[in-house]
Amino acid sequence: MLRSIMYFIIGCCILNRICGFTCPVGNNGLHSNINDHHSFWQCSNGIAYLFHCPNMLSYAIAPPPTVENNDDGICSNATWNPIGITKAGSNKRGTGLNELDFPSSFVFGADSSMYIADTFNHRIVKWLLNGSNSQSIIAGAKGIGNQTDQLRYVHRVILDEENTMYICDSGNSRVLRWFKNENYGHPILENFRCWGMLLDNDGSLYVVNSSDNSLVLKWPEGKIVAGGNGRGNAFNQLRYPDNILIDRENSIYIADVDNHRIVKWVAGAKEGVVIAGGNGVGKCLHQLQQPMGVALDSMENLYVADHGNHRIVRWLKGSKSGDVLIGKSGPGDAPDQLRMPTDLKFDRNGHLWVSDYSNHRIQMFTIDKSACSSTTY
């Protein structure tokens, strides 16, 4: 099965599969429009494939996790301005410190900063958000490679309370622990196709392996806590899982990318429960297309970076369909558009931040809580 991360395919990489599927009668079919000089569509047997050729052999990207224990003040009536503000990068890829090249994920630091997995630049960039707008490379400054001071198609970065970074060095099939102020990382998992990670409140690391066995591993115990039954669409299986998060009860929410669904895996359970999507690939409100980023608000409403549909969708707790918050006008690089989003997070004020992957930027969408009251929380 395909996935919207990169695979080595004769110098190009399959990014996405979009057609060959239809919505129920009365809804439009799937559409896409990629304005990228390195991308093209190829249809085969009714299925359209997007290829991306960045003038190099490449293969990795995609969307990060966090323990959801926030008091963000978000209510079910909250809205977000659909016009985004670019906080890092632009809509043009580049190698400069103020530029990004397919940023797959990000995490907020404690010092009004943001750490960005700058995938095709093979580095982690620290971006200050205190008004100075300055940037610095804090991992991967030596360029692409497999040494402990190098990265290859880095996919995800998370931080612990000591500002130690944990990095999905996906192109090198390893997980690195990179201590603050050090200029190299320490491999803690090798021969491991890492795509998603999170730290729980006890400091345990949960890591997603998208290998043939598609699983979530708890480290250092080495315990499989979700999946591990081969790739598939059964409730005890996953197919190319990506981003994950954990709630207060230690239930794991998994972006089950190629099953086009979000699965909730209760602690200790042998199988997951579908809480969003799972109705075939598509762009209808009860469907998802290769979802990659997941987030929860304090009311346990679910927010999804619907990667293949170029939108952010909210699924209220217990609902059977979602509503589109960002990206209603389809794919593009305008301030109200996204192109293949891979990650999303809320800041402490409830503003929504999105890794707008194929637009090479991080966007912020401001929240409006004016419709919230004590009775709507």
Residue pairs with C-beta under 8 A, 6 or more apart in sequence:
1 231
1 239
1 240
1 258
2 14
2 16
2 17
2 49
2 258
3 62
3 210
3 240
3 257
3 258
3 290
4 15
4 16
4 62
4 257
4 290
4 292
4 307
4 308
4 340
5 59
5 60
5 61
5 62
5 155
5 170
5 195
5 240
5 242
6 13
6 14
6 15
6 52
6 58
6 59
6 60
6 61
6 153
7 13
7 14
7 59
8 57
8 58
8 59
9 51
11 53
11 56
11 57
12 51
12 52
12 53
13 51
13 52
13 53
13 54
13 58
13 59
14 49
14 50
14 51
15 39
15 50
15 51
15 52
15 340
16 32
16 49
16 50
16 290
16 307
16 308
16 340
17 47
17 48
17 49
17 50
17 281
17 290
17 308
18 30
18 32
18 48
18 50
18 289
18 308
19 29
19 30
19 43
19 46
19 47
19 48
20 45
20 46
20 47
20 48
21 29
21 30
21 280
21 281
21 282
22 29
22 30
22 282
23 29
23 30
23 282
23 283
23 284
23 287
24 284
27 283
27 284
28 283
30 282
30 283
30 289
31 330
32 41
32 48
32 50
32 310
32 331
33 330
33 331
33 332
34 41
34 50
34 331
34 339
34 358
35 332
35 333
36 52
36 358
38 52
38 53
38 54
38 55
39 50
39 51
39 52
39 53
40 50
40 51
40 53
41 48
41 49
41 50
41 51
42 48
42 49
42 51
43 49
52 58
54 120
58 120
58 153
59 153
59 170
59 171
60 104
60 119
60 152
60 153
60 154
60 155
60 170
60 171
61 102
61 104
61 119
61 120
61 153
61 155
61 170
61 342
61 357
62 104
62 155
62 195
62 242
62 243
62 257
62 292
62 307
62 342
63 104
63 105
63 156
63 195
63 196
63 242
63 243
63 255
63 292
63 293
63 305
63 307
63 342
63 343
63 355
64 105
64 106
64 107
64 117
64 156
64 157
64 158
64 196
64 197
64 198
64 243
64 293
64 343
65 158
65 196
65 197
65 198
65 206
65 243
65 244
65 245
65 246
65 294
66 107
66 158
66 198
66 199
66 245
66 246
66 295
66 345
67 198
67 199
67 200
67 201
67 245
67 246
67 247
68 245
68 246
68 247
68 248
68 295
68 296
69 201
69 248
70 297
70 298
70 346
70 348
71 298
72 297
72 298
72 346
72 348
72 349
72 350
73 298
73 349
73 350
73 369
73 372
74 297
74 298
74 299
74 301
74 346
74 350
74 367
74 369
74 372
75 299
75 369
75 371
75 372
75 373
75 376
75 377
76 299
76 301
76 316
76 376
77 371
77 372
77 376
78 350
78 367
78 368
78 369
78 371
78 372
79 325
79 367
79 368
79 371
80 325
80 326
80 351
80 352
80 365
80 366
80 367
80 368
81 365
81 366
81 367
81 368
82 325
82 326
82 328
82 336
82 365
83 335
83 336
83 365
84 326
84 335
84 336
84 354
84 356
84 363
84 364
84 365
85 335
85 363
85 364
85 365
85 366
86 335
86 361
86 362
86 363
87 114
87 127
87 129
87 353
87 361
87 362
87 363
87 364
88 100
88 103
88 106
88 114
88 116
88 125
88 127
88 135
88 361
88 362
89 98
89 99
89 100
89 103
89 359
89 360
89 361
89 362
90 99
90 100
90 360
90 361
91 333
91 359
91 360
91 361
92 99
92 360
93 99
93 100
93 101
93 102
93 120
93 360
94 100
94 101
94 360
95 101
95 121
97 125
97 135
97 136
97 137
98 133
98 135
99 360
100 116
100 118
100 121
100 125
100 360
100 361
100 362
101 118
101 119
101 120
101 121
101 360
102 118
102 119
102 120
102 357
102 358
102 360
103 116
103 117
103 118
103 119
103 342
103 355
103 357
103 360
103 361
103 362
104 117
104 119
104 154
104 155
104 156
104 342
104 343
104 355
104 357
105 116
105 117
105 155
105 156
105 157
105 243
105 342
105 343
105 355
106 114
106 115
106 116
106 117
106 157
106 343
106 345
106 353
106 355
106 362
107 114
107 115
107 157
107 158
107 159
107 345
108 114
108 115
108 345
108 347
109 115
109 126
109 159
109 163
110 163
111 128
111 130
112 128
112 129
112 130
113 126
113 127
113 128
113 129
113 130
114 126
114 127
114 129
114 362
115 124
115 125
115 126
115 127
115 138
115 157
115 159
115 165
116 124
116 125
116 126
116 127
116 157
116 355
116 362
117 124
117 154
117 155
117 156
117 157
117 167
117 168
118 124
118 125
118 140
118 154
119 153
119 154
119 155
120 153
121 140
122 140
122 143
122 144
122 150
122 151
122 152
122 153
122 154
122 171
123 137
123 139
123 140
123 141
123 151
123 154
124 137
124 138
124 139
124 140
124 151
124 154
124 157
124 165
124 167
124 178
125 135
125 136
125 137
125 138
126 135
126 136
126 137
126 138
127 133
127 134
127 135
127 362
128 134
128 135
138 165
139 151
139 154
139 157
139 165
139 167
139 176
139 178
139 185
140 150
140 151
140 154
141 149
141 183
142 149
142 150
143 150
144 150
144 151
144 152
144 171
145 151
145 152
146 152
146 172
147 184
148 176
148 184
148 185
148 186
148 187
149 183
149 184
149 185
151 167
151 169
151 171
151 172
151 176
152 169
152 170
152 171
152 172
153 170
153 171
154 167
154 168
154 169
154 170
154 171
155 168
155 169
155 170
155 194
155 195
156 167
156 168
156 170
156 194
156 195
156 196
156 197
157 165
157 166
157 167
157 168
158 165
158 166
158 197
158 198
158 199
159 165
159 166
160 166
160 199
160 203
162 179
162 180
163 180
164 177
164 178
164 179
164 180
165 176
165 177
165 178
165 180
165 185
166 175
166 176
166 177
166 178
166 197
166 199
166 205
167 175
167 176
167 177
167 178
167 185
168 175
168 194
168 195
168 196
168 197
168 207
169 175
169 176
169 185
169 194
170 193
170 194
170 195
173 190
173 191
173 192
173 193
173 194
174 187
174 189
174 190
174 191
174 192
174 194
175 187
175 188
175 189
175 192
175 194
175 197
175 207
175 219
176 185
176 186
176 187
176 188
177 185
177 186
177 188
178 184
178 185
178 186
179 186
188 219
188 220
189 207
189 217
189 219
192 207
192 209
192 211
193 209
193 210
193 211
194 207
194 208
194 209
195 208
195 209
195 210
195 240
195 241
195 242
195 243
196 207
196 208
196 216
196 241
196 242
196 243
196 244
196 254
196 255
197 205
197 206
197 207
197 208
197 244
198 205
198 206
198 244
198 245
198 246
199 205
199 206
200 206
200 246
200 250
204 218
204 219
204 221
205 218
205 219
205 220
206 216
206 217
206 218
206 219
206 225
206 244
206 246
206 252
207 216
207 217
207 219
208 215
208 216
208 217
208 241
208 242
208 243
208 244
208 254
209 215
209 216
209 217
210 240
210 241
210 242
212 230
212 231
213 227
213 228
213 229
213 230
213 231
214 227
214 228
214 230
214 231
214 237
214 238
214 239
214 240
214 241
215 224
215 226
215 227
215 228
215 238
215 241
216 224
216 225
216 226
216 227
216 241
216 244
216 252
216 254
216 265
217 223
217 224
217 225
218 224
218 225
225 252
225 265
225 267
226 238
226 241
226 252
226 254
226 263
226 265
226 272
227 236
227 237
227 238
227 241
227 254
229 236
229 237
230 237
231 237
231 238
231 239
231 240
232 238
232 239
233 239
233 259
234 271
235 263
235 271
235 272
235 273
235 274
236 270
236 271
236 272
238 254
238 256
238 259
238 263
238 272
239 256
239 257
239 258
239 259
240 256
240 257
240 258
241 254
241 255
241 256
241 257
242 255
242 257
242 292
243 254
243 255
243 292
243 293
243 294
243 305
243 343
244 252
244 253
244 254
244 255
244 294
245 252
245 253
245 294
245 295
245 296
246 252
246 253
247 253
247 296
247 300
249 266
249 267
250 267
251 264
251 265
251 266
251 267
252 264
252 265
252 267
253 262
253 263
253 264
253 265
253 275
253 294
253 296
253 302
254 262
254 263
254 264
254 265
254 272
254 294
255 262
255 291
255 292
255 293
255 294
255 304
256 262
256 263
256 272
256 291
257 290
257 291
257 292
257 307
258 290
259 277
259 278
260 277
260 278
260 279
260 280
260 281
260 282
260 287
260 288
260 289
260 290
260 291
261 274
261 276
261 277
261 278
261 288
261 291
262 274
262 275
262 276
262 277
262 288
262 291
262 294
262 302
262 304
262 315
263 272
263 273
263 274
263 275
264 272
264 273
264 274
264 275
265 271
265 272
265 273
266 273
275 302
275 315
276 288
276 291
276 302
276 304
276 313
276 315
276 322
277 286
277 287
277 288
277 291
277 304
279 286
279 287
280 287
281 287
281 288
281 289
281 290
281 308
282 289
283 289
283 309
284 321
285 313
285 321
285 322
285 323
285 324
286 320
286 321
286 322
288 304
288 306
288 308
288 309
288 313
289 306
289 307
289 308
289 309
290 306
290 307
290 308
291 304
291 305
291 306
291 307
292 305
292 307
292 341
292 342
292 343
293 304
293 305
293 307
293 341
293 342
293 343
293 344
293 354
293 355
294 302
294 303
294 304
294 305
294 344
295 302
295 303
295 344
295 345
295 346
296 302
296 303
297 303
297 346
297 350
298 377
299 317
299 377
300 317
301 314
301 315
301 316
301 317
302 314
302 315
302 317
302 322
303 312
303 313
303 314
303 315
303 325
303 344
303 352
304 312
304 313
304 314
304 315
304 322
305 312
305 341
305 342
305 343
305 344
305 354
305 355
306 312
306 313
306 327
306 341
307 340
307 341
307 342
307 357
308 340
309 327
310 327
310 330
310 331
310 337
310 338
310 339
310 340
310 341
311 324
311 325
311 326
311 327
311 328
311 338
311 341
312 324
312 325
312 326
312 327
312 338
312 341
312 344
312 352
312 354
312 365
313 322
313 323
313 324
313 325
314 322
314 323
314 325
315 321
315 322
325 352
325 365
326 336
326 338
326 352
326 354
326 365
327 336
327 337
327 338
327 341
328 336
329 336
329 337
330 337
331 337
331 338
331 339
331 340
332 339
333 339
333 359
335 363
338 354
338 356
338 359
338 363
339 356
339 357
339 358
339 359
340 356
340 357
340 358
341 354
341 355
341 356
341 357
342 355
342 357
343 354
343 355
343 357
344 352
344 353
344 354
344 355
345 352
345 353
346 352
346 353
347 353
347 364
349 367
350 367
350 369
351 364
351 365
351 366
351 367
352 364
352 365
352 367
353 362
353 363
353 364
353 365
354 362
354 363
354 364
354 365
355 362
356 362
356 363
